[in-house]
Amino acid sequence: MVLNRISVSNPFATELALLIYRQANVPPEHPMVQRTVAYLEQTQDETGNWRFSPEVYESPLAPWFQHWEWPSLNPSCTISGLLKELGSGSEQLHRRVEELFANLGNVHDLTGDEYYNVRPYAYYFFPIWDHPQRDLYTSGVAWWLIRQADSLDGDHFFSFVRSPESSVARLLPPTLIEQRLQDLANEQAEDGGWPSPYSNHWRGWITVQNLLVLQAFGKLD
């Protein structure tokens, strides 16, 4: 899914930690959150990017990350969006990402089929905040999901939806959400977990994410 067996810190793995904090309702003053935010404050460059350190390339990387190029909205917008949800991050951190978005944000990213091109827009605008293009890009993410509904597995589809309260969920047809929830439940394996399109060591993560979605939509007994 993201990175494989990396022994040093990196921004994509740190992003997953932020998502866990949000899902677990960890308060922003918790020491874990504060240490994570301090790491992000220290490693963000002046252009708003978080890059791989040289040590990251010394361990196995998922193929799509081996030649990742910067500047990039991934993971800057995903990190900033999660920090906004947590109520964390300095004014300078978020301002740098806003400037990066102003330079790189492009509605054409939502017209193709690539999941990772859409991901920064979905995460950046999960929180409700004052941005002149928030409605545009949130609508674009919803339209992208409608177009891709038949090709995405449940984990990828609902990573841009999360819960019935999200802005994207409110824009999607209720019948589509209901059908995708049923599809998600049907993807569960006999051992109780969900399969991974990457490798088996991601099954635990995907299973927890899918259970959280089903819980959020009231589909668990």
FIKOLZA-1660 file (N, C-alpha, C; in steps of 0.1 Angstrom, whole numbers, plus 5000, padded with zeros to 4 digits):
% residues 221
   i   px   py   pz ch aa at
   1 5008 4988 5000  A  M  N
   1 5000 5000 5000  A  M CA
   1 5009 5012 5000  A  M  C
   2 5017 5014 5010  A  V  N
   2 5025 5026 5010  A  V CA
   2 5040 5023 5010  A  V  C
   3 5046 5020 5021  A  L  N
   3 5060 5017 5022  A  L CA
   3 5062 5004 5028  A  L  C
   4 5073 4997 5025  A  N  N
   4 5076 4984 5030  A  N CA
   4 5088 4983 5039  A  N  C
   5 5086 4980 5052  A  R  N
   5 5097 4977 5061  A  R CA
   5 5108 4987 5061  A  R  C
   6 5104 5000 5063  A  I  N
   6 5114 5011 5064  A  I CA
   6 5117 5013 5079  A  I  C
   7 5130 5015 5082  A  S  N
   7 5134 5016 5095  A  S CA
   7 5136 5030 5100  A  S  C
   8 5135 5040 5091  A  V  N
   8 5136 5054 5094  A  V CA
   8 5123 5061 5091  A  V  C
   9 5121 5073 5097  A  S  N
   9 5109 5080 5095  A  S CA
   9 5108 5085 5081  A  S  C
  10 5095 5086 5076  A  N  N
  10 5093 5091 5063  A  N CA
  10 5079 5097 5063  A  N  C
  11 5076 5107 5054  A  P  N
  11 5063 5114 5055  A  P CA
  11 5051 5106 5052  A  P  C
  12 5052 5096 5043  A  F  N
  12 5040 5088 5040  A  F CA
  12 5036 5079 5052  A  F  C
  13 5046 5073 5059  A  A  N
  13 5043 5065 5071  A  A CA
  13 5038 5074 5082  A  A  C
  14 5043 5086 5083  A  T  N
  14 5038 5096 5093  A  T CA
  14 5024 5100 5091  A  T  C
  15 5020 5101 5078  A  E  N
  15 5007 5104 5075  A  E CA
  15 4997 5093 5080  A  E  C
  16 5001 5080 5079  A  L  N
  16 4993 5070 5085  A  L CA
  16 4991 5071 5100  A  L  C
  17 5002 5076 5106  A  A  N
  17 5000 5078 5121  A  A CA
  17 4990 5089 5124  A  A  C
  18 4990 5100 5116  A  L  N
  18 4981 5110 5118  A  L CA
  18 4966 5105 5116  A  L  C
  19 4964 5097 5106  A  L  N
  19 4951 5091 5104  A  L CA
  19 4947 5083 5116  A  L  C
  20 4956 5075 5121  A  I  N
  20 4952 5067 5133  A  I CA
  20 4949 5076 5145  A  I  C
  21 4956 5087 5147  A  Y  N
  21 4953 5096 5157  A  Y CA
  21 4939 5102 5156  A  Y  C
  22 4935 5105 5143  A  R  N
  22 4922 5111 5141  A  R CA
  22 4911 5101 5143  A  R  C
  23 4913 5088 5139  A  Q  N
  23 4903 5078 5140  A  Q CA
  23 4902 5074 5155  A  Q  C
  24 4912 5075 5163  A  A  N
  24 4912 5072 5177  A  A CA
  24 4908 5083 5186  A  A  C
  25 4906 5095 5179  A  N  N
  25 4902 5107 5187  A  N CA
  25 4913 5111 5197  A  N  C
  26 4926 5109 5193  A  V  N
  26 4937 5113 5202  A  V CA
  26 4937 5129 5202  A  V  C
  27 4937 5135 5214  A  P  N
  27 4937 5150 5214  A  P CA
  27 4951 5155 5209  A  P  C
  28 4950 5168 5204  A  P  N
  28 4963 5174 5199  A  P CA
  28 4974 5176 5209  A  P  C
  29 4970 5177 5222  A  E  N
  29 4980 5179 5232  A  E CA
  29 4987 5166 5237  A  E  C
  30 4982 5155 5232  A  H  N
  30 4988 5142 5236  A  H CA
  30 5003 5142 5231  A  H  C
  31 5012 5137 5240  A  P  N
  31 5027 5137 5236  A  P CA
  31 5029 5130 5223  A  P  C
  32 5022 5119 5219  A  M  N
  32 5025 5113 5206  A  M CA
  32 5022 5122 5195  A  M  C
  33 5011 5129 5196  A  V  N
  33 5007 5139 5185  A  V CA
  33 5017 5150 5185  A  V  C
  34 5021 5155 5196  A  Q  N
  34 5031 5166 5196  A  Q CA
  34 5044 5162 5191  A  Q  C
  35 5049 5150 5194  A  R  N
  35 5062 5146 5188  A  R CA
  35 5061 5144 5173  A  R  C
  36 5049 5139 5168  A  T  N
  36 5047 5137 5154  A  T CA
  36 5047 5150 5147  A  T  C
  37 5040 5160 5152  A  V  N
  37 5039 5173 5146  A  V CA
  37 5053 5180 5147  A  V  C
  38 5060 5178 5157  A  A  N
  38 5074 5184 5158  A  A CA
  38 5083 5179 5147  A  A  C
  39 5082 5165 5144  A  Y  N
  39 5089 5159 5133  A  Y CA
  39 5085 5166 5120  A  Y  C
  40 5072 5167 5118  A  L  N
  40 5068 5173 5105  A  L CA
  40 5072 5188 5104  A  L  C
  41 5072 5195 5115  A  E  N
  41 5076 5209 5114  A  E CA
  41 5091 5210 5111  A  E  C
  42 5099 5201 5116  A  Q  N
  42 5113 5201 5114  A  Q CA
  42 5117 5196 5100  A  Q  C
  43 5109 5188 5094  A  T  N
  43 5113 5181 5081  A  T CA
  43 5106 5187 5069  A  T  C
  44 5096 5196 5071  A  Q  N
  44 5090 5203 5059  A  Q CA
  44 5100 5213 5054  A  Q  C
  45 5102 5213 5040  A  D  N
  45 5110 5223 5035  A  D CA
  45 5103 5236 5032  A  D  C
  46 5110 5246 5027  A  E  N
  46 5104 5259 5025  A  E CA
  46 5093 5260 5014  A  E  C
  47 5093 5250 5006  A  T  N
  47 5083 5249 4995  A  T CA
  47 5070 5242 4999  A  T  C
  48 5070 5237 5012  A  G  N
  48 5058 5230 5016  A  G CA
  48 5059 5215 5014  A  G  C
  49 5070 5209 5009  A  N  N
  49 5071 5195 5007  A  N CA
  49 5078 5188 5018  A  N  C
  50 5074 5175 5019  A  W  N
  50 5081 5165 5028  A  W CA
  50 5087 5155 5019  A  W  C
  51 5100 5154 5019  A  R  N
  51 5107 5145 5010  A  R CA
  51 5112 5133 5017  A  R  C
  52 5116 5122 5010  A  F  N
  52 5123 5111 5015  A  F CA
  52 5137 5115 5019  A  F  C
  53 5141 5110 5031  A  S  N
  53 5155 5112 5034  A  S CA
  53 5163 5101 5026  A  S  C
  54 5176 5104 5025  A  P  N
  54 5184 5094 5017  A  P CA
  54 5183 5080 5023  A  P  C
  55 5182 5079 5036  A  E  N
  55 5181 5065 5043  A  E CA
  55 5169 5057 5038  A  E  C
  56 5158 5064 5034  A  V  N
  56 5146 5057 5030  A  V CA
  56 5149 5048 5018  A  V  C
  57 5158 5053 5009  A  Y  N
  57 5161 5046 4997  A  Y CA
  57 5170 5034 4999  A  Y  C
  58 5175 5032 5011  A  E  N
  58 5183 5021 5014  A  E CA
  58 5175 5008 5018  A  E  C
  59 5162 5009 5020  A  S  N
  59 5153 4998 5023  A  S CA
  59 5144 4996 5011  A  S  C
  60 5137 4984 5011  A  P  N
  60 5128 4982 5000  A  P CA
  60 5116 4992 5000  A  P  C
  61 5113 4997 4988  A  L  N
  61 5102 5006 4986  A  L CA
  61 5092 5000 4977  A  L  C
  62 5079 5004 4979  A  A  N
  62 5069 5000 4970  A  A CA
  62 5072 5006 4956  A  A  C
  63 5069 4999 4945  A  P  N
  63 5074 5004 4932  A  P CA
  63 5070 5018 4929  A  P  C
  64 5058 5022 4932  A  W  N
  64 5054 5036 4929  A  W CA
  64 5062 5047 4936  A  W  C
  65 5068 5043 4947  A  F  N
  65 5076 5053 4955  A  F CA
  65 5091 5053 4951  A  F  C
  66 5095 5044 4944  A  Q  N
  66 5109 5043 4941  A  Q CA
  66 5114 5055 4932  A  Q  C
  67 5105 5060 4924  A  H  N
  67 5109 5072 4916  A  H CA
  67 5100 5084 4918  A  H  C
  68 5095 5085 4931  A  W  N
  68 5086 5096 4934  A  W CA
  68 5093 5109 4932  A  W  C
  69 5086 5119 4926  A  E  N
  69 5092 5132 4923  A  E CA
  69 5086 5143 4931  A  E  C
  70 5094 5152 4935  A  W  N
  70 5090 5164 4942  A  W CA
  70 5093 5176 4933  A  W  C
  71 5086 5187 4934  A  P  N
  71 5075 5190 4944  A  P CA
  71 5062 5182 4940  A  P  C
  72 5054 5179 4950  A  S  N
  72 5042 5170 4949  A  S CA
  72 5032 5174 4959  A  S  C
  73 5019 5173 4955  A  L  N
  73 5008 5175 4965  A  L CA
  73 5007 5163 4974  A  L  C
  74 5013 5151 4970  A  N  N
  74 5014 5140 4979  A  N CA
  74 5028 5139 4985  A  N  C
  75 5030 5139 4998  A  P  N
  75 5019 5138 5008  A  P CA
  75 5016 5152 5015  A  P  C
  76 5020 5163 5009  A  S  N
  76 5019 5176 5016  A  S CA
  76 5004 5179 5019  A  S  C
  77 4995 5177 5009  A  C  N
  77 4981 5180 5012  A  C CA
  77 4974 5170 5021  A  C  C
  78 4978 5158 5020  A  T  N
  78 4972 5148 5029  A  T CA
  78 4976 5150 5043  A  T  C
  79 4989 5154 5045  A  I  N
  79 4994 5156 5059  A  I CA
  79 4987 5169 5064  A  I  C
  80 4987 5180 5056  A  S  N
  80 4981 5192 5061  A  S CA
  80 4966 5190 5064  A  S  C
  81 4959 5183 5056  A  G  N
  81 4945 5180 5058  A  G CA
  81 4942 5173 5071  A  G  C
  82 4951 5162 5074  A  L  N
  82 4949 5155 5086  A  L CA
  82 4953 5163 5098  A  L  C
  83 4963 5172 5097  A  L  N
  83 4967 5180 5108  A  L CA
  83 4956 5190 5111  A  L  C
  84 4949 5195 5100  A  K  N
  84 4938 5204 5103  A  K CA
  84 4927 5197 5110  A  K  C
  85 4924 5185 5107  A  E  N
  85 4914 5177 5114  A  E CA
  85 4918 5175 5129  A  E  C
  86 4930 5174 5131  A  L  N
  86 4935 5172 5145  A  L CA
  86 4936 5185 5152  A  L  C
  87 4935 5196 5145  A  G  N
  87 4938 5209 5152  A  G CA
  87 4952 5212 5155  A  G  C
  88 4961 5207 5146  A  S  N
  88 4975 5208 5149  A  S CA
  88 4982 5214 5137  A  S  C
  89 4995 5217 5139  A  G  N
  89 5003 5223 5129  A  G CA
  89 5004 5238 5129  A  G  C
  90 5015 5243 5127  A  S  N
  90 5017 5258 5128  A  S CA
  90 5011 5265 5116  A  S  C
  91 5010 5278 5118  A  E  N
  91 5005 5287 5107  A  E CA
  91 5015 5286 5095  A  E  C
  92 5028 5285 5098  A  Q  N
  92 5038 5285 5087  A  Q CA
  92 5036 5272 5080  A  Q  C
  93 5035 5261 5086  A  L  N
  93 5033 5248 5080  A  L CA
  93 5022 5248 5070  A  L  C
  94 5010 5252 5075  A  H  N
  94 4998 5252 5066  A  H CA
  94 4999 5262 5055  A  H  C
  95 5005 5274 5058  A  R  N
  95 5007 5284 5047  A  R CA
  95 5016 5279 5036  A  R  C
  96 5026 5272 5039  A  R  N
  96 5035 5266 5029  A  R CA
  96 5028 5257 5020  A  R  C
  97 5019 5248 5026  A  V  N
  97 5011 5239 5018  A  V CA
  97 5001 5246 5010  A  V  C
  98 4995 5256 5015  A  E  N
  98 4986 5264 5007  A  E CA
  98 4993 5270 4995  A  E  C
  99 5005 5275 4996  A  E  N
  99 5012 5280 4985  A  E CA
  99 5016 5269 4975  A  E  C
 100 5019 5258 4980  A  L  N
 100 5022 5246 4972  A  L CA
 100 5010 5243 4964  A  L  C
 101 4998 5242 4970  A  F  N
 101 4986 5239 4964  A  F CA
 101 4982 5249 4953  A  F  C
 102 4985 5262 4956  A  A  N
 102 4982 5272 4946  A  A CA
 102 4990 5271 4934  A  A  C
 103 5002 5265 4935  A  N  N
 103 5011 5263 4924  A  N CA
 103 5009 5250 4916  A  N  C
 104 5004 5240 4923  A  L  N
 104 5003 5227 4917  A  L CA
 104 4989 5221 4916  A  L  C
 105 4980 5227 4923  A  G  N
 105 4966 5222 4922  A  G CA
 105 4961 5224 4908  A  G  C
 106 4954 5213 4903  A  N  N
 106 4949 5213 4889  A  N CA
 106 4937 5205 4888  A  N  C
 107 4926 5210 4884  A  V  N
 107 4913 5202 4883  A  V CA
 107 4915 5191 4874  A  V  C
 108 4924 5192 4864  A  H  N
 108 4926 5181 4855  A  H CA
 108 4931 5168 4862  A  H  C
 109 4937 5169 4874  A  D  N
 109 4941 5157 4881  A  D CA
 109 4929 5148 4884  A  D  C
 110 4917 5154 4884  A  L  N
 110 4905 5147 4888  A  L CA
 110 4898 5141 4875  A  L  C
 111 4903 5143 4864  A  T  N
 111 4897 5138 4852  A  T CA
 111 4903 5125 4847  A  T  C
 112 4914 5120 4853  A  G  N
 112 4920 5108 4849  A  G CA
 112 4915 5096 4858  A  G  C
 113 4923 5085 4857  A  D  N
 113 4919 5073 4865  A  D CA
 113 4929 5070 4876  A  D  C
 114 4939 5079 4878  A  E  N
 114 4949 5076 4888  A  E CA
 114 4945 5079 4902  A  E  C
 115 4944 5070 4911  A  Y  N
 115 4940 5072 4925  A  Y CA
 115 4949 5082 4932  A  Y  C
 116 4962 5080 4931  A  Y  N
 116 4971 5089 4938  A  Y CA
 116 4970 5103 4933  A  Y  C
 117 4966 5106 4921  A  N  N
 117 4964 5120 4917  A  N CA
 117 4952 5127 4924  A  N  C
 118 4942 5119 4928  A  V  N
 118 4930 5124 4935  A  V CA
 118 4932 5125 4950  A  V  C
 119 4940 5117 4955  A  R  N
 119 4941 5115 4970  A  R CA
 119 4944 5129 4977  A  R  C
 120 4954 5137 4972  A  P  N
 120 4956 5149 4980  A  P CA
 120 4944 5159 4980  A  P  C
 121 4936 5159 4970  A  Y  N
 121 4924 5168 4971  A  Y CA
 121 4914 5162 4981  A  Y  C
 122 4912 5149 4981  A  A  N
 122 4903 5143 4990  A  A CA
 122 4907 5146 5004  A  A  C
 123 4919 5144 5008  A  Y  N
 123 4924 5146 5021  A  Y CA
 123 4925 5160 5025  A  Y  C
 124 4929 5169 5016  A  Y  N
 124 4931 5183 5019  A  Y CA
 124 4918 5190 5023  A  Y  C
 125 4907 5185 5017  A  F  N
 125 4894 5191 5019  A  F CA
 125 4884 5183 5027  A  F  C
 126 4889 5172 5034  A  F  N
 126 4881 5165 5043  A  F CA
 126 4877 5175 5054  A  F  C
 127 4886 5182 5061  A  P  N
 127 4882 5192 5070  A  P CA
 127 4875 5204 5064  A  P  C
 128 4865 5210 5070  A  I  N
 128 4858 5221 5065  A  I CA
 128 4866 5234 5069  A  I  C
 129 4872 5240 5059  A  W  N
 129 4879 5252 5062  A  W CA
 129 4878 5262 5050  A  W  C
 130 4882 5274 5053  A  D  N
 130 4880 5285 5043  A  D CA
 130 4890 5285 5032  A  D  C
 131 4886 5279 5021  A  H  N
 131 4894 5279 5009  A  H CA
 131 4885 5281 4997  A  H  C
 132 4889 5290 4988  A  P  N
 132 4880 5294 4977  A  P CA
 132 4876 5283 4968  A  P  C
 133 4884 5273 4967  A  Q  N
 133 4882 5262 4958  A  Q CA
 133 4877 5249 4964  A  Q  C
 134 4874 5250 4977  A  R  N
 134 4871 5237 4984  A  R CA
 134 4859 5230 4978  A  R  C
 135 4848 5238 4975  A  D  N
 135 4836 5232 4970  A  D CA
 135 4839 5226 4956  A  D  C
 136 4847 5233 4948  A  L  N
 136 4850 5228 4935  A  L CA
 136 4857 5214 4935  A  L  C
 137 4867 5213 4944  A  Y  N
 137 4875 5201 4944  A  Y CA
 137 4868 5190 4952  A  Y  C
 138 4860 5193 4962  A  T  N
 138 4852 5183 4968  A  T CA
 138 4842 5177 4959  A  T  C
 139 4836 5185 4950  A  S  N
 139 4827 5180 4940  A  S CA
 139 4834 5172 4930  A  S  C
 140 4846 5176 4927  A  G  N
 140 4854 5168 4917  A  G CA
 140 4858 5155 4923  A  G  C
 141 4861 5154 4935  A  V  N
 141 4864 5140 4941  A  V CA
 141 4851 5132 4941  A  V  C
 142 4840 5137 4944  A  A  N
 142 4827 5129 4943  A  A CA
 142 4825 5124 4929  A  A  C
 143 4827 5133 4919  A  W  N
 143 4824 5129 4906  A  W CA
 143 4834 5118 4901  A  W  C
 144 4847 5120 4906  A  W  N
 144 4857 5109 4903  A  W CA
 144 4853 5096 4908  A  W  C
 145 4848 5096 4921  A  L  N
 145 4843 5083 4927  A  L CA
 145 4831 5077 4919  A  L  C
 146 4822 5085 4914  A  I  N
 146 4811 5080 4906  A  I CA
 146 4816 5073 4894  A  I  C
 147 4826 5080 4887  A  R  N
 147 4831 5074 4875  A  R CA
 147 4839 5062 4877  A  R  C
 148 4846 5061 4889  A  Q  N
 148 4855 5050 4891  A  Q CA
 148 4848 5039 4900  A  Q  C
 149 4836 5040 4903  A  A  N
 149 4829 5032 4913  A  A CA
 149 4831 5017 4910  A  A  C
 150 4830 5013 4897  A  D  N
 150 4830 4999 4894  A  D CA
 150 4845 4993 4893  A  D  C
 151 4855 5002 4894  A  S  N
 151 4868 4997 4893  A  S CA
 151 4876 4998 4906  A  S  C
 152 4871 5004 4916  A  L  N
 152 4878 5006 4929  A  L CA
 152 4873 4995 4939  A  L  C
 153 4882 4989 4947  A  D  N
 153 4878 4981 4958  A  D CA
 153 4873 4990 4969  A  D  C
 154 4866 4983 4979  A  G  N
 154 4860 4991 4989  A  G CA
 154 4869 5000 4997  A  G  C
 155 4881 4995 5000  A  D  N
 155 4891 5002 5008  A  D CA
 155 4894 5015 5001  A  D  C
 156 4897 5015 4988  A  H  N
 156 4901 5027 4981  A  H CA
 156 4889 5036 4979  A  H  C
 157 4877 5031 4976  A  F  N
 157 4866 5039 4975  A  F CA
 157 4863 5047 4987  A  F  C
 158 4862 5040 4999  A  F  N
 158 4858 5047 5011  A  F CA
 158 4869 5055 5018  A  F  C
 159 4881 5053 5013  A  S  N
 159 4892 5062 5018  A  S CA
 159 4889 5077 5015  A  S  C
 160 4881 5079 5004  A  F  N
 160 4877 5093 5001  A  F CA
 160 4864 5097 5006  A  F  C
 161 4857 5088 5013  A  V  N
 161 4844 5090 5018  A  V CA
 161 4843 5090 5034  A  V  C
 162 4848 5079 5039  A  R  N
 162 4850 5077 5054  A  R CA
 162 4837 5076 5062  A  R  C
 163 4828 5085 5061  A  S  N
 163 4816 5085 5070  A  S CA
 163 4805 5092 5063  A  S  C
 164 4792 5090 5067  A  P  N
 164 4781 5097 5061  A  P CA
 164 4781 5112 5063  A  P  C
 165 4789 5117 5073  A  E  N
 165 4790 5131 5076  A  E CA
 165 4800 5139 5067  A  E  C
 166 4808 5132 5059  A  S  N
 166 4818 5138 5051  A  S CA
 166 4811 5146 5040  A  S  C
 167 4818 5157 5035  A  S  N
 167 4813 5165 5024  A  S CA
 167 4811 5156 5012  A  S  C
 168 4821 5147 5009  A  V  N
 168 4820 5139 4997  A  V CA
 168 4808 5130 4998  A  V  C
 169 4806 5123 5009  A  A  N
 169 4795 5114 5011  A  A CA
 169 4782 5121 5008  A  A  C
 170 4780 5133 5012  A  R  N
 170 4768 5140 5011  A  R CA
 170 4765 5144 4996  A  R  C
 171 4776 5143 4988  A  L  N
 171 4774 5146 4974  A  L CA
 171 4771 5134 4965  A  L  C
 172 4774 5122 4971  A  L  N
 172 4772 5110 4963  A  L CA
 172 4758 5105 4964  A  L  C
 173 4753 5098 4953  A  P  N
 173 4740 5092 4954  A  P CA
 173 4739 5082 4965  A  P  C
 174 4728 5083 4973  A  P  N
 174 4727 5073 4984  A  P CA
 174 4727 5058 4979  A  P  C
 175 4721 5056 4968  A  T  N
 175 4721 5043 4962  A  T CA
 175 4735 5037 4959  A  T  C
 176 4744 5046 4955  A  L  N
 176 4758 5042 4952  A  L CA
 176 4765 5039 4965  A  L  C
 177 4763 5047 4975  A  I  N
 177 4770 5044 4988  A  I CA
 177 4765 5031 4993  A  I  C
 178 4752 5029 4993  A  E  N
 178 4746 5016 4998  A  E CA
 178 4751 5004 4990  A  E  C
 179 4752 5005 4977  A  Q  N
 179 4758 4994 4970  A  Q CA
 179 4772 4991 4973  A  Q  C
 180 4780 5002 4974  A  R  N
 180 4794 5000 4977  A  R CA
 180 4796 4995 4991  A  R  C
 181 4787 4998 5001  A  L  N
 181 4788 4992 5014  A  L CA
 181 4785 4977 5014  A  L  C
 182 4776 4974 5005  A  Q  N
 182 4773 4959 5004  A  Q CA
 182 4784 4952 4997  A  Q  C
 183 4790 4958 4987  A  D  N
 183 4802 4953 4981  A  D CA
 183 4813 4951 4991  A  D  C
 184 4815 4961 4999  A  L  N
 184 4826 4961 5009  A  L CA
 184 4824 4949 5019  A  L  C
 185 4812 4947 5023  A  A  N
 185 4809 4936 5032  A  A CA
 185 4811 4922 5025  A  A  C
 186 4808 4922 5012  A  N  N
 186 4810 4909 5005  A  N CA
 186 4824 4906 5002  A  N  C
 187 4833 4916 5003  A  E  N
 187 4847 4914 5001  A  E CA
 187 4854 4907 5012  A  E  C
 188 4847 4907 5024  A  Q  N
 188 4853 4901 5036  A  Q CA
 188 4856 4886 5033  A  Q  C
 189 4868 4881 5037  A  A  N
 189 4872 4867 5035  A  A CA
 189 4866 4859 5047  A  A  C
 190 4867 4846 5045  A  E  N
 190 4861 4837 5055  A  E CA
 190 4868 4837 5068  A  E  C
 191 4881 4842 5069  A  D  N
 191 4888 4843 5081  A  D CA
 191 4885 4856 5089  A  D  C
 192 4876 4864 5083  A  G  N
 192 4871 4876 5090  A  G CA
 192 4879 4889 5085  A  G  C
 193 4890 4887 5078  A  G  N
 193 4897 4899 5073  A  G CA
 193 4893 4902 5059  A  G  C
 194 4900 4912 5053  A  W  N
 194 4898 4916 5039  A  W CA
 194 4911 4914 5032  A  W  C
 195 4910 4911 5019  A  P  N
 195 4922 4909 5011  A  P CA
 195 4929 4922 5008  A  P  C
 196 4942 4921 5005  A  S  N
 196 4950 4933 5002  A  S CA
 196 4954 4932 4987  A  S  C
 197 4953 4943 4979  A  P  N
 197 4958 4942 4966  A  P CA
 197 4974 4944 4965  A  P  C
 198 4980 4946 4977  A  Y  N
 198 4994 4948 4978  A  Y CA
 198 5001 4935 4983  A  Y  C
 199 5001 4933 4996  A  S  N
 199 5007 4921 5001  A  S CA
 199 5000 4918 5014  A  S  C
 200 5001 4905 5019  A  N  N
 200 4994 4901 5031  A  N CA
 200 4996 4909 5043  A  N  C
 201 5008 4915 5045  A  H  N
 201 5011 4922 5057  A  H CA
 201 5002 4935 5058  A  H  C
 202 4995 4939 5047  A  W  N
 202 4986 4950 5048  A  W CA
 202 4972 4946 5051  A  W  C
 203 4969 4933 5052  A  R  N
 203 4956 4929 5055  A  R CA
 203 4950 4934 5068  A  R  C
 204 4958 4935 5078  A  G  N
 204 4953 4940 5091  A  G CA
 204 4949 4954 5090  A  G  C
 205 4957 4962 5084  A  W  N
 205 4954 4976 5082  A  W CA
 205 4941 4978 5074  A  W  C
 206 4940 4971 5063  A  I  N
 206 4928 4972 5055  A  I CA
 206 4915 4967 5062  A  I  C
 207 4917 4957 5070  A  T  N
 207 4906 4951 5077  A  T CA
 207 4901 4962 5087  A  T  C
 208 4910 4968 5095  A  V  N
 208 4905 4978 5104  A  V CA
 208 4899 4990 5097  A  V  C
 209 4904 4994 5086  A  Q  N
 209 4898 5006 5079  A  Q CA
 209 4884 5002 5074  A  Q  C
 210 4883 4990 5069  A  N  N
 210 4869 4987 5064  A  N CA
 210 4859 4985 5075  A  N  C
 211 4864 4980 5087  A  L  N
 211 4854 4979 5098  A  L CA
 211 4850 4992 5103  A  L  C
 212 4860 5002 5103  A  L  N
 212 4856 5015 5107  A  L CA
 212 4846 5022 5098  A  L  C
 213 4847 5019 5085  A  V  N
 213 4837 5024 5076  A  V CA
 213 4824 5018 5078  A  V  C
 214 4823 5005 5080  A  L  N
 214 4811 4998 5082  A  L CA
 214 4804 5003 5095  A  L  C
 215 4812 5005 5105  A  Q  N
 215 4807 5011 5118  A  Q CA
 215 4802 5025 5116  A  Q  C
 216 4809 5033 5109  A  A  N
 216 4805 5047 5107  A  A CA
 216 4791 5048 5099  A  A  C
 217 4789 5038 5091  A  F  N
 217 4776 5038 5083  A  F CA
 217 4766 5029 5090  A  F  C
 218 4768 5025 5102  A  G  N
 218 4758 5017 5109  A  G CA
 218 4756 5003 5104  A  G  C
 219 4766 4997 5098  A  K  N
 219 4764 4984 5092  A  K CA
 219 4769 4972 5100  A  K  C
 220 4774 4975 5112  A  L  N
 220 4779 4965 5121  A  L CA
 220 4768 4962 5132  A  L  C
 221 4766 4949 5134  A  D  N
 221 4756 4945 5145  A  D CA
 221 4761 4949 5158  A  D  C
% end
